[in-house]
């Protein structure tokens, strides 16, 4: 039986933006997976993250952003795992919970460059396929078998830009879906 190829795209998504969505679309458009799950990272009790919005607020914005996209899912799976949530643990728990799916990790080239420092990096590499997308470079670094380069052009937008724009009273139209913009306004986020 062919397992359903499911890409895990982790982030704090504070907030999710069109850059994240366009990258996820590119993954599906190229046939690398049939679904992309936006894995919202929970608060890490060992890190000073007081400025990070509440995880349920971030999750709600992802939910709004993926509405109408059958191939995208907002995922709170890590909220119920022990913290800090290490990627290898998340992947193993996902496998147990969803045996009919094959999970693939999506990471930026910046993260890939320090991948050997990740907790149990060797095991991740051995057991899971990884897709690497460009960050600050369009050149593919040398990649071992099982790791694929996604030559996607990234949109020039980040969550930091959006938070700063809101704080300055500037428009964030075109940076986030309209439903997310409305949610940010209605809930007075990032002011
Ligand atoms: P911040 O500005 O708060 O650091 P961010 O915009 O980088 O946030 P994250 O929630 O940290 O957003 O993003 C999750 C992942 O999305 C990151 O690993 C990052 O590499 C990637 N990402 C960030 N910006 C873009 C973009 N414009 N296009 C595609 N992917 C992006």
Boltz pocket constraint, residues with backbone or C-beta under 6 A from the ligand:
constraints:
  - pocket:
      binder: B
      contacts: [[A, 10], [A, 11], [A, 12], [A, 13], [A, 14], [A, 15], [A, 19], [A, 20], [A, 23], [A, 108], [A, 135], [A, 154], [A, 155], [A, 156], [A, 157], [A, 158], [A, 159], [A, 160], [A, 161]]
      max_distance: 6.0
